[in-house]
Amino acid sequence: MLNSFSRVGYRLSNNIIYRSMSSTNSKGRVEQIIENKLRDSFSPSHLEVLNESYMHSVPKGSETHFKVVVVSDMFKGKSLIEQHRMVNNTLSEQLSSGVHALSVKTATVESWAKNSSVQPSPSCLGGMKNEKK
């Protein structure tokens, strides 16, 4: 469930709906890079890049936790793990330089037409702050 600070912005480009979710309507630099890399690599029919950093114990405006939803026929014939590896490889630079967590949902156009549900991410439990020593 989204908190009261969240806004969802939609924009249409080349018949593709892009959805951006963050604590503001403006996209951060990392979010824009992720969106551009995924769009350029997969030519998706549906793409969502969700900055979920606001749900975690990070400073306001952080770009450390993301969920991506990528629907592309480039995933045809690939296992789910292969699809996720394709996304992770595409974003390897971001994953090694500041993006702490990436949730990935991939689908082919055909499978997305049958089931386009995306589970909401759980609330942050505080990470290491709550671990017993």
Beta strands, then each sheet from edge to edge (+ up, - down):
strand 1: 7-13
strand 2: 16-22
strand 3: 46-51
strand 4: 65-71
strand 5: 101-107
sheet 1: 1+ 2- 3- 4+ 5+
end
